[in-house]
Amino acid sequence: MGNGRQRLDDLAGVAGGFASVLAGLRDEVRAMGRSGAEEMVRRLEVAKQEEVEAAMELARRATERAEALEARVEALEAAVAALSSRP
């Protein structure tokens, strides 16, 4: 009967070790999941930052072009006014 008890104790030890391994694996999977999620968020932040920078560059170019066109219109208006004021 002592032999059966020893087997149960051994089995309980193996089961305890297995449970410990499973807990470790669970923690490892959670850590990998968090790491993967954090990496995904970093990638999204980079993508968003690149999109914002691209939009800012487009806005800068549009502003420059609008300013250039405004200067041309003012020059044309001045030329028209000068021509209109001639006798």
Secondary structure, DSSP 8 states (H G I E B T S, - for coil): -HHHHHHHHHHHHHHHHHHHHHHHHHHHHHHHHHHHHHHHHHHHHHHHHHHHHHHHHHHHHHHHHHHHHHHHHHHHHHHHHHHHT--
